[in-house]
Amino acid sequence: MAANQKAKAKGERAKGKVKKVVGDAVGNESMAASGRMQESKGDLRAAKEKAKDAIRPK
C-alpha cells in the first residue's frame, strides 16, 4: 500500500509541476496556481509516507 501512495505522490508532483510551468508560460495564473496547489499536495503526501516509514517498526 505504501508504494501505491508514494507513486501517487510522485504523479501529483509531476502533474502539478507541468500545470505550473504551462500556466506561467501562457499567462494563465489560475492554471499556475492550480499546479502549485497540486504540487504541494504531492509533497504533503510524500512527507506523510516518509513519516509513516520512519515510525514503522523494522
Secondary structure, DSSP 4 states (H G I P E B T S, - for coil): -HHHHHHHHHHHHHHHHHHHHHHHHHT-HHHHHHHHHHHHHHHHHHHHHHHHHHHS--
